[in-house]
Amino acid sequence: MNIIRKLSLGLLALSILISCGKGTKKETEIGLVKAENQPNIVFILSDDQSWTDYSFMGDENIETPRIDQFAKESLTFTRSYVPTPLCSPSLATIITGLYPKDHGIIGNDKVYKRVKGDRSASKKNRAEAYKPVIAAFEKQTTLPDMLKEKGYLSFQTGKWWHGNHKVGGFDYGMTHGDPKRGGRHGDYGLKIGRTGLDTINNYVDLALKQKKPFFLWYAPFLPHRPHTPPARLYEKYKKKTDSEHLAKYWAMIEWFDETCGQLFDMFEEKGLTENTLFVYVCDNGWRQNPDKSGYMSDSKRAPYDMGIRTPIMYKWAGKIKPEMNKTTITSSIDMVPTVLDILNIEKPKNLPGVSVLDKKALEARKGIFGEVYAHDFDTIENSMYYNMAIFPPYKIIVPDPVRKPKEKVQLFNIDADPFEKNNIANENPEIVLKLKDKIKAFRSK
């Protein structure tokens, strides 16, 4: 990695950004011409949302008109997955294209000493414990690193767990990552979306002024808790349910949908839509508990589809043919290889994913894998909770014999049983053995 990049101060980057102002119409047009064969790239990441919680996915209560329209205009895979049901490791996969076991971020926090009655000391211990994790992750090659060879600028907004945005290879970003100033999972970045998109507007104008294609990471703290939607949306959904917790969660999703619309409108107004690849994914699932402010145990942090399934969508107007694909299994490990394929960048050999535009590769790959570790993790060996293998029509969940000794292997036919109600492991020992062998091979790589 570029050492200068690593030593650059986010504060200096911000001052440069502010001084740049907005690009003129002439500059915008020039920028578009130069980037004609190098599309701008935007990753849109939802935060804590079930795969079912969209209008286009069949929900009868939640309204997501802008994402619904986006799905119609995209190559949309409704049966896609992230490899783990927790935000930090999931985001690390999205930016590297690696499974958690390979990029090393397997939980949200490194095991640290909690000091009873002293929150400040606990936070300090947590930050100290996480420093080696950040140092190790900084050695990973991220998508922004790979894009530099094509002259891309990279911008970070929203959720970011891994220290300063520079650690991920971003040229500019909202997250300072300093634990002494509240840095942990996004700090200033968490304002994006909830308080508008002005920072993104400035970033885009900076790229246009410099006549460079860009990569934008839009990972707003939405619909993630705190569930504090605008009153107008909360009142709207209160009429649909007796649960204030469901009403707030549903309202948060529509609020997120509105911010996606604002982003799309911004790009349209700047004349960037046709030369931009938009990719959508959710970091992990969430099934709202109707009785309190929290999630149901089969969703976030769980190995079930409510924790790891998500639609993944790719839109590049006039270049990628829209299709609603309801059968092919894809994963967030495919996002980086797809971008590299579009830009004719050779895919690093250590990336397990494939380009979703390569139909032969998709057909040749029969399945994908998943991993669940402790929220506060240590080593891979002593933090493992579950391994999953998804080889349609079957999905297997294998609990760790040490940390989950009372749990049984579960096998589901997810074609016939998408909500995983009927464990058919006992009736299919050969399939269980076959999928266990696939997991062993996956773990050994």
N, C-alpha and C positions, 0 to 999 in steps of 0.2 A: 504494500500500500504506500501511497505517497506520504512521506513524512511531513511535508509542509501542510498537507491536508489535516493531518492529525494534530499539528501544533496550532493551527489557526484558531482564533478565538471567535466564538459565536457572537460576542458583543460587537466585534469589529465587523463581522458579516452583516449584523443588523444595521449598523450605522451606514454601511455602504448601501444597503438596500433602501433605507429611508431616503438617502440622498439622490437615488436614481429617479424617483418619481415615476410618472406614467409615460409609456411610449406613445409616439404620435401615430396617426393613421398610416403615414408613409412608412414608418419603421415597422409597423405591424405587417404591412404588405410585403416588405422586403424579407422580414423574418419568415413569413409563410413560404415564400419562394425558395429560400435557402433550405427550409425544413421539409420540402415537398415529399421527399422520399425517406425522410426520417421523422415519423410521426411523433408528436408529443405523446407522452404516456402518463395516464392518470390512474392510480390505484385508489379505489373507493372502498373503505373498510367499515362495515357496520360493527358495532360493539355490543355483544350480549343480546342476540336475537335468534329465535328459533327459525329453522328452515320453513316452517309452516306460516310464519307471521308476515305474510305479504298478501295483498289482494290477488296477485297473479298466481300465487301458490294455493289459492283456494280459501283463504280466511274470509269469513263472512262479516267480520266486525271491523277489522283494521283497513284503513284506506291508504294506499300507497300509489297514487296515480302517476307520479314522476318515475318511480322505479318500475312500475308496470309498463310504462311506455318504453323505458330504457330496455327492459327485458324483451319486448317485441322487436326492438331494433338491433338486438344483439344475437350473437351465437351464445345461447343460454343453455347451460347444463343444469337441470333441476336436481340431479342426483350426484352432487359433488360433496366433497369432504375437506375438512382441515384435519391434520393428523392427530391433534390433541385438543381437548375441550377447555383450554385455559389460555388467557390472552397473551401473556409474555412469550411462551414458547411458540404459540401459533403465529404471532407477528414475526418472530425470528425466522420461522419457516417461509413466510411470505416474502421476506426481503432477501433470503439466501437461496431458496429452492431446496433446502435440505430438511430431512426429518430431524426431530428434536435430538435423537440419539447421536446425530452427526454434527449439529451445530452447537450442542452443549447447553442450550437454554431449555431445561426440562420442567421448570416451575416458575413461580412468580418471585420467590425470595429464596436466597440461600439460607440454610439453617443458621439461626443466630440466637444469642442469649436474650431472652425476655426478662426485663427487670421489673418485678412486681411493684406497682405504685410509682414507677419512674418512666413515663412514656418517652421523655427526651433521651434517656440512656438507652432505651430499647431501640429507638430510631437510629441512634448512633451506631449501635451494635449491628443493626440490620445493614446499614450502609457500608460498614467496614467489611462485613461478611460477603457483600455483593461485589466488592471491588475486583477480586480475581476473576469473577464471572465476566465482568465487562472487559477486563484486560484480555481474556481468552477470546471473547466474541469479536473484539476489535481485529483479530487476526483473520477472521472469516472474510471471504470475498462476497460482497453484497451486490445486488443489482445496480445501485448507483456506481459502485466501483467498475463494474463491467461496462456501463454505459459511457464511461469517460473516454474510451477509445473512439467513440463516435461523436465526441464533443458535446455531450449532454450536460446541462445543469440539473441538479437534483435538489428538490425542496421537501422538507419534512414539516407536516402539520398534524396535530392531534396526538394520539397515543404513541408513545415511544418509551420502552422500558430500559434501554441498554445504554444508560449514561447520556452524554451529550450527543446531539444529532450527528456530529462529525464521526462518531464511532461507527455509524452505519454507512458512512461514505457520502452523506448529504453535504452539498456545498453551503446551503443555508437551511435554517430550521428554527422552530419555535421552542424546542426543548433544550434547556441548558444542562439538565441532569445533575445539578449540584445538590446533594442531600442537605447541605447546610441552608439551602434556600428552598427546601420543599421538593427537590427533584427526586422522583422515583419512577413514575410511569407516564410522564408527559409534561408535568408542571405547566408552563405557559401554553404549551400546545393544546391543553385540554379546553382552552377557550374557543378554539376554532369551531364553527358551526353554532355553538350555543350563543356566541356573541357576534355572529356575522362572519363574513369571508373576506374582510379587508386585507388581511395578511396574504391570502392566496392571490388576490387581485394584484397586490404589489409584487409578489414573486413572479407572476406571469408577465407583468409589464417589464420587469427586469430582464427576463429571458428574451422578450421581444426587442428590448433596447439593445441587448448584446447580440441579437440575431442568432440565437442558439436554440436548438430543440431542448425540451426539458422533460424531466420526470417529476411528477407531483404525488406525494404520499398524503392522501386525505383520509385520516383515521379519527374522526371526531368522537368525543366522549358521549356517543349517542347510539342506541337508546339506553346506554348504561346508567345505573344508579349514580347519583341521586335522581330519582324520577320526579323532575320538577318541570313539567311541560308548561307551555303558555296556558293561561286560564281558559282561553277560548277553545283550545283543544281538549283540555280536561273536562270542561262542561259538556262538550260534544259527546265524549265517550262515557260520561256518567249516565247518560240517557240509555246506554246500551247494556249496562251491567250494574248489579248491586254492589260489586266489589270496587272500592276506591283504588285498590292496588292494581287490579286489572285495567281500570280506566286510565290510571296514570301511565302504566306501561304502554298501553295501546296509543295513548296520546304522544308518548315519547317517540314511538315508531313513525307516526305521521310527521312529527316535528323533524326527525331525521330525513324523512322523504322530502320535506320542503327544502332542507338545506341542499340535498342532492339536486333538486330543481334549480336552486339558485346558482349552483356550480355549473350545471348544464347551460343555463341562460347566460352566465358570464362568458363562457367559451363561445357561445353563439354570437353574442354581441361583439366579441373581438375577432370574429371570423375564423375561429380555430377548430370548430367542430369537425370539419371534414378531414383535417390533418391531425387528429388526435385519436389514439387508442385508449379507450376507457375500459378498465377491468374492475369488476365488482366481486366482493367476497365478504362474508362475515367471519369474525375471528373465532367465535365459538357460540354454542347455543345457549338458550335461556328459556325456561318455561316458568312463567310468573306464578308464584303462589298467591291464590286469591285471598288468603286470610292474613297475610303479612307481607312486609316489604322484603322479599327474598325470592329465591328460585327453588323449584322442585328438584328433588334429589336425582332425578333421571335426566337432568339437562346439563348445566354447567358443571365441569369437573367429573362428569360421568362418561363411561365408554359407549353409551347408547347414541343413536342417531340424533336425539334431541340435544346432544352435546356437541356432535361433530359434523352433522350434515348441514350444508348450506348451498343455495344456488350460487354458481359462479358464471359470470357473464363477460363476454368480450365484444366490444363495439368499436368498429372503425368504419365509418360511413363510406359506402361505395367500395370498400376493400374486403371486408368480412361479411359474408352472406348471412343475414339473420336466420336463425333456426331455433325452435324450441325443442331441444333434445331432452327427452324424458327417460332415456334408457342407458346412455353411456355414462359410466362412472369416471369422474375426473377428481382431481385433488388440487389443493393450493400449491403442492409441489410442482405443478405444471405451469404456474403463472410465469415464473422466470424463464423457463425454456421456451415458452410461447413468444415472449418478448424478444428473446435472443434470435429465434427463428425469423421473426418479422424483420429484424434489423441485420440479418445475415452475419450474426456473431456466432462463432463456434461455441457450442455448448460444452462447458467443462465436463470432464469425464466423471467427476464425482456427483453430478446432479442426477438424482433418480427419476425425475419427472420427464414428461415428453411434451412436445408442442401439441396443443389441442387442434392445430390446423393440419397436423399430420395424421390423417385418418388411418393409415396403415399402422402407424405406431400405436395409436389408441386401440385399434382392434387387436394388435399383437399382445398388448399388456392386458392380462386377464384380471388383475386385481391390484389393490393398494393396501397400505397398512396404517395402523394407528397405535398411539402410545399414550398412557396416562401415568403420570408420576405424582408424587406428593407436592402440594402447594409450596411448602418450604422444603427444598430438596437438598440433598447432599450428593452422593455419587449416583450414577445410573443404577448400579447394582443394588444399593440399599434404599432407593427411592421409588422403585417400580411398583405400580399398583395393577395395571392391566396392559395386555397386548391385544390388539385387534387385527384381524385380517378380513378384508372385504373382497370377496370373489363371487360376484353375483351368479346365482341368486342367494348365495350364502354369506353370512357374516358371523364370525366367531369372536367371542370375548373370553380371554384366558386370564383369570385372576392370578396375581403373584402368590405362590404358596406360602410365603413368609408373612407378607403384609396383609394379605386377604385370605387367610387359611380357611375361613368358614364358608367361602363362596365357591360356587360350582362353575365349571365351564358352561358357557351359554352359546347356543347355535340358533340362528334365526334364518328363515327364508325371507329376506327383506323385500323380495318381489311381491310375495303374497301377504307378508306381515310387516309393513313398513314401520309400525309403531312398536315392534319387538315385544309382543305379548305372549308368544308361544315358544318356549324353549324346546327345541327338537334335538338336543344333543344326544340324549339317551337312545333315540330311535335311529341315529345316524353315526355310529362309531367310526365308520370308514372315512366319512367326510371330516369328522373332528380330527382324526389322526392326520389326514392329508393337510388340513389347514394349520395344524400345530407344526408340522414339518416345514411349511412355508414360512411360518413365523420364526422358527429356528434359523432357517437360511437367511432371512431378513436381518435378524439380530447379529448374525456372524459377519455380515459384510462390513 
